[in-house]
Amino acid sequence: MENKKEFRTWLQDFQLSHPLVIAGPCSAETEDQVLQIAHELKNSDVSIFRAGIWKPRTRPGGFEGVGEIGLKWLQRAKAETGLLMAVEVANATHVKLALQYDIDVLWIGARTTVNPFAVQEIAEALKNTDKIVLLKNPVNPDLSLWIGGLERLAGAGISKLGVIHRGFSTYEKTKYRNNPEWQIAIDFQNRFPDLPLICDPSHITGRRDMIQEVSQQALDLNYDGLIIETHIDPDNAWSDAAQQVTPDVLKKIFIELKVRKQTDDADEFVYKLSKLRTQIDEFDQKILEIVGRRMAIVDQIGVLKKEKNVAVLQNKRWNEILAKMTDSGMQKGLSEDFVVQLFKAIHQESILHQEKIINKN
């Protein structure tokens, strides 16, 4: 499976001069809402209209979708606008209903991807279908689990396959709703270069003001398309209000986005350089997050030292850390001078943090 290029590139059927765009509300709420959004997206770069019909909620009591009636609304939207329709499916019953209402694109959500039994059930329900099937990455950063889901779908004779990168959950708080972990998606892309890769900036960011930034990062990494949540009244949406944009804002984003085509060696260089720099940016952000968490622990130590009237500088402990880190860094190909300077800077910042706490009245 990993070495085969057996996927039919269904994107070619669209004959687009721009990356594929899937857009629509997080949830179908009312028939009027669905139709209004679809009509506003009709004459734009959007080719596929998305709407959540069944909504898996983390906790009970939230809005879990309108169910089957929403599929009827999508049928009408398709008839009136000509847009293809896409919904999320989480089990065989969802698949059966989606096929019954002639939905064009079915995607499997992150919560479902983590469950091999659920993915297998969906694969069997879709066996040999000619529908487009998209698999989101699992909630946790597990490349093997993502690939395993793809293998189950391919094993069921589904040829029009693609994947959606929607970021990964993390316990630590970051600027993203779901950390992009670009390297995992890049590894997937390198493993399956013929498989359409679509970015979901709405779920990665969780914030509408970051949609354009992350969309551009994805296009710079040669993603094949975007799936963006779009609502006529985002602030009053029944689910995921903070990450949805209006159709007008979405159209402005399309204007601002730059698609970097690979036509010659210079463009190939820019593409590869951009890809590597994106990975560096991601690691730089992680470095700052880790150092920030380290300083939070340093602050706790400062409080303990103040309570026990202990001096800030503990030379024995510092020398042990420096020796251990220098040796470890050199084993990783880092120069001794670099490691020493790096940890001296971290140590100095730690001292400043603790002195501030100890000297505070």
C-alpha positions as CSV (number, residue, x, y, z in Angstrom):
1,M,0.0,0.0,0.0
2,E,2.7,2.5,1.0
3,N,4.6,2.2,-2.2
4,K,1.7,2.1,-4.6
5,K,0.4,5.0,-6.6
6,E,-3.0,3.5,-7.1
7,F,-5.2,6.5,-6.4
8,R,-7.1,8.1,-9.2
9,T,-6.6,11.9,-9.0
10,W,-10.2,12.8,-8.9
11,L,-9.2,16.5,-8.6
12,Q,-8.5,16.5,-12.3
13,D,-12.2,16.0,-13.0
14,F,-12.8,19.5,-11.6
15,Q,-10.4,21.1,-14.1
16,L,-9.8,24.0,-11.7
17,S,-7.3,26.8,-12.2
18,H,-7.0,27.2,-8.4
19,P,-6.8,24.9,-5.4
20,L,-10.0,23.0,-4.6
21,V,-12.3,24.9,-2.1
22,I,-14.9,23.2,0.1
23,A,-17.0,25.7,2.1
24,G,-20.2,26.0,4.1
25,P,-21.5,26.1,7.6
26,C,-20.2,23.9,10.4
27,S,-23.8,22.8,10.9
28,A,-26.9,22.9,8.8
29,E,-29.3,24.8,11.0
30,T,-32.3,25.6,8.9
31,E,-33.3,25.2,5.3
32,D,-33.1,29.0,4.7
33,Q,-29.6,29.2,6.2
34,V,-28.3,26.4,4.0
35,L,-29.8,27.8,0.8
36,Q,-28.7,31.4,1.5
37,I,-25.1,30.3,2.1
38,A,-25.0,28.0,-0.9
39,H,-26.3,30.8,-3.2
40,E,-23.8,33.3,-1.8
41,L,-21.0,30.8,-2.5
42,K,-22.3,29.7,-5.9
43,N,-20.3,32.3,-8.0
44,S,-17.0,31.9,-6.2
45,D,-14.0,29.6,-6.1
46,V,-16.1,27.2,-4.0
47,S,-16.7,23.9,-5.8
48,I,-18.1,21.8,-3.0
49,F,-20.6,22.9,-0.3
50,R,-20.1,21.4,3.1
51,A,-22.5,21.2,6.1
52,G,-22.6,19.2,9.2
53,I,-25.7,17.1,9.5
54,W,-24.6,14.9,12.4
55,K,-22.4,16.7,14.9
56,P,-20.3,14.7,17.4
57,R,-20.1,16.8,20.5
58,T,-17.4,16.3,23.2
59,R,-20.0,16.6,26.0
60,P,-23.8,15.8,26.0
61,G,-26.3,18.5,25.8
62,G,-24.9,20.4,22.9
63,F,-26.4,20.7,19.4
64,E,-25.8,17.4,17.6
65,G,-27.1,18.3,14.2
66,V,-30.5,18.3,12.5
67,G,-30.2,14.8,11.1
68,E,-31.8,13.4,8.0
69,I,-33.9,16.4,7.2
70,G,-30.7,18.4,6.6
71,L,-29.9,16.0,3.7
72,K,-33.1,17.2,2.0
73,W,-32.0,20.8,2.3
74,L,-28.7,19.8,0.7
75,Q,-30.5,18.2,-2.2
76,R,-32.3,21.4,-2.9
77,A,-29.2,23.5,-2.5
78,K,-27.5,21.3,-5.1
79,A,-30.4,21.6,-7.5
80,E,-30.5,25.3,-7.2
81,T,-26.7,26.1,-7.3
82,G,-25.0,23.2,-9.0
83,L,-22.5,22.8,-6.2
84,L,-21.5,19.4,-5.1
85,M,-22.6,18.5,-1.5
86,A,-20.4,17.1,1.3
87,V,-21.3,15.8,4.8
88,E,-19.5,14.1,7.6
89,V,-20.3,10.4,8.3
90,A,-19.5,8.6,11.5
91,N,-21.2,5.2,11.0
92,A,-22.8,2.9,8.5
93,T,-26.3,4.5,9.1
94,H,-25.0,7.9,8.2
95,V,-23.4,6.4,5.0
96,K,-26.6,4.7,4.0
97,L,-28.6,8.0,4.3
98,A,-25.9,10.1,2.6
99,L,-26.0,7.7,-0.4
100,Q,-29.8,7.6,-0.4
101,Y,-29.8,11.4,-0.8
102,D,-27.0,11.3,-3.4
103,I,-24.4,13.3,-1.4
104,D,-21.3,13.7,-3.6
105,V,-18.6,13.8,-0.9
106,L,-18.4,12.1,2.4
107,W,-15.7,12.9,5.0
108,I,-14.7,10.9,8.1
109,G,-14.1,13.1,11.1
110,A,-11.1,13.1,13.4
111,R,-13.0,11.5,16.3
112,T,-14.0,8.7,14.0
113,T,-10.6,8.2,12.5
114,V,-9.2,7.2,15.9
115,N,-11.5,4.2,15.9
116,P,-10.5,1.4,13.5
117,F,-13.7,-0.4,14.0
118,A,-15.8,2.6,13.0
119,V,-13.6,3.3,9.9
120,Q,-13.9,-0.4,8.9
121,E,-17.7,-0.2,9.2
122,I,-17.8,2.9,7.1
123,A,-15.4,1.4,4.5
124,E,-17.6,-1.7,4.2
125,A,-20.7,0.5,3.8
126,L,-19.0,2.4,1.0
127,K,-17.5,-0.6,-0.7
128,N,-16.6,0.1,-4.4
129,T,-18.4,3.5,-4.2
130,D,-17.6,6.1,-6.8
131,K,-18.2,8.9,-4.3
132,I,-15.4,11.1,-3.1
133,V,-14.3,10.0,0.4
134,L,-12.1,12.2,2.6
135,L,-10.4,11.1,5.7
136,K,-9.5,13.6,8.4
137,N,-6.4,13.1,10.5
138,P,-7.0,11.4,13.9
139,V,-7.4,13.7,17.0
140,N,-4.0,12.6,18.3
141,P,-0.8,13.0,16.4
142,D,-0.5,9.4,15.1
143,L,0.6,9.1,11.5
144,S,0.2,5.3,11.5
145,L,-3.4,5.6,12.7
146,W,-4.1,8.0,9.8
147,I,-2.5,5.7,7.3
148,G,-4.4,2.8,8.7
149,G,-7.7,4.5,8.1
150,L,-6.6,5.2,4.5
151,E,-5.7,1.5,4.0
152,R,-9.1,0.4,5.2
153,L,-10.9,2.6,2.8
154,A,-8.6,1.7,-0.1
155,G,-9.0,-2.0,0.7
156,A,-12.8,-1.5,0.2
157,G,-12.2,-0.5,-3.4
158,I,-12.8,3.2,-2.9
159,S,-10.7,5.0,-5.5
160,K,-11.7,8.6,-5.1
161,L,-9.8,9.2,-1.8
162,G,-8.3,12.2,-0.2
163,V,-7.2,13.3,3.2
164,I,-7.9,16.4,5.4
165,H,-5.4,17.9,7.7
166,R,-7.3,19.5,10.6
167,G,-4.6,19.7,13.3
168,F,-4.1,17.6,16.4
169,S,-5.4,18.0,20.0
170,T,-3.0,18.8,22.8
171,Y,-3.4,19.3,26.5
172,E,-1.1,22.4,26.5
173,K,-2.7,25.7,25.5
174,T,-1.4,27.2,22.3
175,K,-2.5,29.8,19.9
176,Y,-4.2,27.1,17.8
177,R,-7.4,25.2,18.6
178,N,-5.6,22.1,17.2
179,N,-1.8,22.2,16.7
180,P,-1.1,21.9,13.0
181,E,2.0,19.7,13.4
182,W,2.8,20.4,9.8
183,Q,5.6,17.8,9.8
184,I,3.1,14.9,10.2
185,A,1.1,16.1,7.2
186,I,4.3,16.6,5.2
187,D,5.3,13.1,6.0
188,F,1.9,11.9,4.8
189,Q,2.2,13.9,1.7
190,N,5.7,12.5,1.0
191,R,4.4,8.9,1.5
192,F,1.4,9.4,-0.8
193,P,2.2,12.1,-3.3
194,D,-0.7,11.3,-5.6
195,L,-3.3,11.6,-2.8
196,P,-5.1,14.9,-2.6
197,L,-4.3,16.7,0.6
198,I,-6.7,19.3,1.9
199,C,-6.2,21.7,4.8
200,D,-8.9,22.6,7.3
201,P,-7.7,26.0,8.7
202,S,-11.0,26.4,10.6
203,H,-10.4,23.5,13.0
204,I,-6.6,24.2,13.1
205,T,-7.1,27.8,14.3
206,G,-10.5,27.9,16.0
207,R,-10.3,31.6,15.2
208,R,-11.6,33.3,12.1
209,D,-8.9,36.0,12.2
210,M,-6.2,33.3,11.5
211,I,-7.9,31.5,8.6
212,Q,-6.1,33.3,5.9
213,E,-2.7,32.9,7.6
214,V,-3.0,29.1,7.9
215,S,-4.6,28.8,4.5
216,Q,-1.5,30.5,3.0
217,Q,0.8,28.2,4.9
218,A,-1.0,25.2,3.5
219,L,-0.8,26.5,-0.1
220,D,2.9,27.3,0.3
221,L,3.3,23.6,1.3
222,N,1.6,22.6,-2.0
223,Y,-1.7,21.4,-0.5
224,D,-4.4,20.6,-3.0
225,G,-7.3,22.5,-1.4
226,L,-9.0,24.0,1.6
227,I,-12.1,23.3,3.6
228,I,-13.3,26.4,5.4
229,E,-16.4,26.9,7.6
230,T,-18.6,29.7,6.3
231,H,-21.8,31.1,7.8
232,I,-24.1,34.1,7.0
233,D,-24.1,35.0,10.7
234,P,-21.0,33.4,12.3
235,D,-21.4,35.0,15.8
236,N,-24.8,33.4,16.2
237,A,-23.9,30.0,14.7
238,W,-25.2,27.0,16.5
239,S,-21.8,25.4,16.6
240,D,-18.1,26.6,16.4
241,A,-19.1,30.2,16.0
242,A,-15.6,31.6,16.6
243,Q,-14.0,29.8,13.6
244,Q,-16.5,30.6,10.9
245,V,-16.3,33.4,8.3
246,T,-19.0,35.1,6.2
247,P,-19.2,34.3,2.5
248,D,-17.9,37.9,1.8
249,V,-14.9,37.5,4.0
250,L,-14.2,34.1,2.4
251,K,-14.2,35.7,-1.1
252,K,-11.7,38.4,0.2
253,I,-9.5,35.6,1.5
254,F,-9.5,34.0,-2.0
255,I,-8.3,37.3,-3.5
256,E,-5.4,37.6,-1.0
257,L,-4.2,34.0,-1.1
258,K,-1.2,33.4,-3.4
259,V,-0.8,30.1,-5.2
260,R,2.8,29.3,-6.0
261,K,2.9,27.2,-9.2
262,Q,5.9,24.9,-9.8
263,T,6.9,25.7,-13.4
264,D,10.7,25.9,-13.3
265,D,13.7,25.2,-11.1
266,A,13.4,28.6,-9.4
267,D,9.8,27.9,-8.4
268,E,10.8,24.4,-7.2
269,F,13.5,26.0,-5.0
270,V,11.1,28.5,-3.5
271,Y,8.6,25.7,-2.8
272,K,11.2,23.5,-1.1
273,L,12.6,26.4,0.9
274,S,9.1,27.5,2.0
275,K,8.4,23.9,3.1
276,L,11.6,23.7,5.2
277,R,11.1,27.1,6.7
278,T,7.5,26.2,7.7
279,Q,9.0,23.3,9.6
280,I,11.5,25.6,11.3
281,D,8.8,28.0,12.3
282,E,6.9,25.2,13.9
283,F,9.9,24.0,15.9
284,D,10.7,27.6,17.0
285,Q,7.2,28.0,18.3
286,K,7.6,24.7,20.2
287,I,10.9,25.9,21.7
288,L,9.3,29.0,23.1
289,E,6.3,27.0,24.4
290,I,8.7,24.5,26.2
291,V,10.8,27.3,27.6
292,G,7.7,29.1,28.8
293,R,6.5,26.0,30.6
294,R,10.0,25.5,32.1
295,M,9.9,29.1,33.5
296,A,6.5,28.4,35.1
297,I,8.2,25.5,37.0
298,V,11.1,27.8,37.9
299,D,8.5,30.3,39.4
300,Q,7.2,27.5,41.6
301,I,10.7,26.7,42.8
302,G,11.2,30.4,43.5
303,V,8.1,30.4,45.8
304,L,9.5,27.4,47.7
305,K,12.9,29.0,48.1
306,K,11.3,32.1,49.5
307,E,9.2,30.1,52.0
308,K,12.4,28.3,53.2
309,N,14.7,31.3,52.8
310,V,17.0,29.5,50.4
311,A,19.4,31.3,48.1
312,V,18.5,31.6,44.4
313,L,21.8,30.4,43.0
314,Q,22.6,26.7,43.7
315,N,26.0,26.2,42.1
316,K,26.2,22.4,42.5
317,R,22.8,22.0,40.8
318,W,23.8,24.4,38.0
319,N,27.1,22.7,37.2
320,E,25.3,19.3,37.1
321,I,22.8,20.6,34.6
322,L,25.4,22.3,32.4
323,A,27.6,19.2,32.3
324,K,24.6,16.9,31.5
325,M,23.2,19.2,28.8
326,T,26.5,19.8,27.2
327,D,27.2,16.1,26.8
328,S,23.6,15.4,25.6
329,G,23.8,18.3,23.1
330,M,27.1,17.1,21.6
331,Q,25.6,13.7,21.1
332,K,23.0,15.4,19.0
333,G,25.5,17.1,16.8
334,L,25.5,20.5,18.6
335,S,28.7,22.3,19.4
336,E,29.8,22.6,23.1
337,D,29.9,26.4,22.8
338,F,26.4,26.6,21.5
339,V,24.9,24.4,24.3
340,V,26.8,26.3,27.0
341,Q,25.6,29.7,25.7
342,L,22.0,28.4,25.3
343,F,21.8,27.1,28.8
344,K,23.6,30.0,30.3
345,A,20.9,32.2,28.8
346,I,18.1,30.0,30.2
347,H,19.8,29.8,33.6
348,Q,20.1,33.6,33.7
349,E,16.4,34.0,32.9
350,S,15.6,31.5,35.6
351,I,17.6,33.5,38.2
352,L,15.8,36.7,37.2
353,H,12.4,35.0,37.6
354,Q,13.3,33.7,41.1
355,E,14.9,36.9,42.2
356,K,11.7,38.8,41.3
357,I,9.7,36.4,43.3
358,I,12.0,36.3,46.4
359,N,12.4,40.1,46.5
360,K,8.7,40.8,46.0
361,N,7.1,42.2,49.2
